[in-house]
Amino acid sequence: MPITPRRWTAMDAAQRVALTVAAQLFAGGGPRPASLHGPGLIAIGSSLSLGRERALNSAAELDLAARAIPALDALAHLDGEDRRRLAARTRRRFGAPEDPGAPGALDGWLASGTAAVIAGEFRLAAVPVAVEAACASSLAALDLAVGALRSGTARYAIAGGVELACNVRDLILCSSLGLLSHSKITPFDEAADGFSPGDGCALFLLKRHSDALADGDRILGVIRGVGGSNDAHSLIAPDRGGQARAMRQAFGDAGFGPDTVDYLEAHGTGTRVGDRVELSAVTDVYGGGERRRPLQVGSAKSFFGHTFAAAGAAGLLRVLLALQARTFPPNANLGTISPELDLDAIPAFIDRRPAPWPAGGPRPRRAALSSFGTGGINYHVLIEEHPDGVS
């Protein structure tokens, strides 16, 4: 079904962004959509309550809001005319541009619609699904894709995440929980006081290694291990043991040890407790080995904030770009590293500047990626460079 101007307008902004990124994915020198044969999967990490849905729902409830205005004690000082003006202003401010019940608005209500419009627009024979695992959604989608490829139920998969978190509702919610920085996000810094939200989207085309070689695809990296866990202790408090279990599971999947990993793209939200607990879990798993050089640690969030459901996809994109450039990526907004982070116990290093990523000797360069979500959802992924980046 072609995307008409009316349907494009009714779609959620996150869906339009994801379609644009999907077009860039196929235009970037990789396989063309027509070359993707066999069953596929499109798994997109996303908030299930899309911005468009919230706007349309608000419009649908305007009559209820208008009736509630006279009963609010906080507005008791207003006379009848002022209350009518307030009701009219509310309608103008929150009214939808079209009937929220119109069939064309369906895209904006469905998180799975993001994957569905990608499948439809690019004529892909792929099952489209939305994956919601809070801020770990992107890596949960990646895990789903890897499982489908390994089991043979899919020959290719598109996985990643999208979220436009810079909206009033999410800002109020995060502020009420004390998660937002008063100035700017500063992961690993002694002045870290929370995160700044950021909008984002990243998508990846995945195949089994043998299929990518047979198809002559350019290979940017190889996923060697995926680990997931749930500590289930608190809604927002991180858990050291739960995070460590996800890391150990990933290494059990990969078949190599933590001391052979060169770089860790951390979750690194910039919350003081979150950064401390994460590095403590890293110490439990990565510390004590026979490491040739310190583990480099970084967080993409230091540059553009926390992109929520898209956070893991942003981290994976940074890892792949770093492998291509053979360069450890820098960290922004870093003044003084927090003394609460016992980096010497790993040992690890957090750099303000990019640095050459030396070869790993007989082994390829290796990186790890963490993403943790509200409710105790933990994911850890291990990525390895392909020998020459091509088949």
C-alpha positions, 0 to 999 in steps of 0.5 A, a space after each residue: 500500500 503506498 503511503 499517501 500524504 494523508 497517511 504520512 501525516 497520520 503516522 507517528 513521527 517516530 515511524 516517519 523517522 524509522 522509514 527514513 533510516 530504513 531508506 538510508 540502510 538500504 542506500 548505504 552500499 549494502 543489500 538492496 531490498 529486492 535481493 532479500 529472499 526467504 523469510 525475514 523478521 523486522 524487530 523494532 525496539 519502541 515505546 508501545 505508547 507512541 506520541 501520535 497515540 497520546 496526542 490522538 487520545 488527548 483529543 478524544 478526551 477533550 469533552 471530558 476535560 471540558 466538563 471537568 474544568 468547572 469542578 476543579 478547586 484550583 479554578 474556583 476563582 474563575 468566573 464562568 466566562 473565564 472557564 469557557 475561555 480556558 476550555 476553548 484554549 484547551 481544545 485549540 492546544 490539544 485538538 487533533 488535526 483530524 478525527 482521531 477515529 479515522 482509519 488513516 490514524 491507525 498507523 499512529 496507534 500501533 508500535 508494530 506499525 513502525 516495522 509494518 510500514 518498513 516491510 510494506 514500503 520496501 516490499 519485504 517478506 518479513 514478519 514485523 513486530 514491536 519489542 518493548 523492554 524499556 531502555 533495553 528495547 533495542 537489544 531485546 529486538 536484536 536478541 529476537 533477531 539473532 534467535 530467529 536467524 540461529 533457529 532458521 526461522 528467518 534468513 535475514 532480519 532488520 533490528 534496532 530501535 526508535 524513540 523520540 523521548 524529548 516530549 512533555 510526558 516523558 520529561 515530566 515522568 523522568 523528572 518526578 523520578 529524579 532521573 534528569 540532570 539539572 544541566 547536562 548528561 555527564 556519564 562517569 563524572 563525579 558531577 553526574 546527576 542524571 541524564 538528558 533525553 535524546 531522540 534517535 533511531 538506528 537500524 541494522 541488517 542481520 544475516 547468518 555469517 555463512 549467508 552474508 559470505 555467500 551473498 557477497 555482503 559487506 560485513 561490518 561486524 559479527 555478533 558473537 554472544 548475547 546475554 539477557 537477565 532480569 534482577 526484578 528487585 526494583 522499578 528503577 534501581 540498578 542491580 549489580 548481580 543481575 547485570 553481571 548475570 547478563 554479561 556472563 551469559 553473553 560470554 557463555 554464548 560467545 566462547 571467549 573470555 572477558 579479558 579478550 574484549 578491548 572496548 565496552 560501550 556502557 549503558 552509562 546513563 549519567 546517574 550517579 548510582 547507575 554508573 557506579 553499579 554498572 562499573 561494579 558489575 563490570 568489575 565482577 565479570 571483567 576484573 581479575 583476568 590476564 588483560 593485555 591492556 586496560 578495558 576502554 569504556 565509553 558511552 554514546 549518551 555523553 554526546 546526544 543523551 539517553 534515547 530510551 528504546 533506541 539507546 542500545 541501537 545507538 550504542 551498537 552503531 557507535 561500536 560498529 563505527 569504532 571498529 571500522 575506524 579502528 579507533 576507541 571513541 571518546 567521551 564528551 562532558 567528562 571533567 573529573 572521573 568519579 572516584 566511586 568508579 574503581 577502574 583500577 580493579 578491572 583495570 579500565 580507562 575512560 578517555 576524553 579523546 579518540 585513541 587508536 584501537 590497536 590490533 588484538 594480535 592473533 585475534 580480531 578486535 572485540 567490543 561489548 555493549 550493555 543496555 539496561 531497562 526499567 524493571 531490571 531488564 539487562 542485556 549484554 552483547 559481544 561484537 567482533 570485527 570481521 577480518 576485512 569488513 568484506 566477504 
